[in-house]
Structure formats: C-alpha cells, structure tokens
Amino acid sequence: LYAKQDWSSECGGGNNILFPPKPIVRGYVEPNIVFWEKSLELLNKIHKDLKKYKLMTETMESLTDRIIDLGEFLLTVSKKELDNKVLSDQEYETIKIFKYKG
C-alpha cells in the first residue's frame, strides 16, 4: 500500500506565499464619468420633455425620479473611486442592487 504524502506542512501551514487569498470585493462601479453624466443629461431631458407635453404619468414620474437618483449615486461612487476615497457601508449595500447574479 502506498499513501500520498501530505506536503501542506512543508508549505508554511496554509499561509502559502505562492497562492495568497483572493481579495474580497464588496462592490464596484465602472468609473466612467462621461457615461454617467451623459446618461443623467438624457434622463433629465426625457423627464422634462414628458412633463412639458403632459405625457408624464405618476408611475412614470416615480420611476424616472428613481432612475435619476440611482444615476446620481453611480456618478458619485465613480468619482469617489477615481479619487481613491473609501466608500461607506451604505454605499456598498446600495451597489449590491446592481450585482450580477449569474
């Protein structure tokens, strides 16, 4: 009979330098400032035009306002990321809304 040798104790007891632990990523927003600014500009124009021509329903206004708020949040987070500022726990919790579940 032959038993395979356990080499884990020879590699530093689990603190292996060759295979460091994967970093924990709490959330990330692509910091494309131009995209977020242009998106918000378009959303605000649509909002204004729909109200101007009396096409805005209560539901549409509520949804549009929510989308604009989220766009402003994403723009703020993008700017913080580019400035290497730490995001708050609440900001990370909000980012979880957008996390892809695949």
Secondary structure in CASP SS format (residue, H / E / C, confidence):
PFRMAT SS
TARGET T0000
AUTHOR 0000-0000-0000
METHOD secondary structure of the structure
MODEL  1
L C 1.00
Y C 1.00
A C 1.00
K C 1.00
Q C 1.00
D C 1.00
W C 1.00
S H 1.00
S H 1.00
E H 1.00
C H 1.00
G C 1.00
G C 1.00
G C 1.00
N C 1.00
N C 1.00
I C 1.00
L C 1.00
F C 1.00
P C 1.00
P C 1.00
K C 1.00
P C 1.00
I C 1.00
V C 1.00
R C 1.00
G C 1.00
Y C 1.00
V C 1.00
E C 1.00
P C 1.00
N C 1.00
I H 1.00
V H 1.00
F H 1.00
W H 1.00
E H 1.00
K H 1.00
S H 1.00
L H 1.00
E H 1.00
L H 1.00
L H 1.00
N H 1.00
K H 1.00
I H 1.00
H H 1.00
K H 1.00
D H 1.00
L H 1.00
K H 1.00
K H 1.00
Y C 1.00
K C 1.00
L C 1.00
M C 1.00
T C 1.00
E H 1.00
T H 1.00
M H 1.00
E H 1.00
S H 1.00
L H 1.00
T H 1.00
D H 1.00
R H 1.00
I H 1.00
I H 1.00
D H 1.00
L H 1.00
G H 1.00
E H 1.00
F H 1.00
L H 1.00
L H 1.00
T H 1.00
V H 1.00
S H 1.00
K H 1.00
K H 1.00
E H 1.00
L H 1.00
D C 1.00
N C 1.00
K C 1.00
V C 1.00
L C 1.00
S C 1.00
D H 1.00
Q H 1.00
E H 1.00
Y H 1.00
E H 1.00
T H 1.00
I H 1.00
K H 1.00
I H 1.00
F H 1.00
K C 1.00
Y C 1.00
K C 1.00
G C 1.00
END
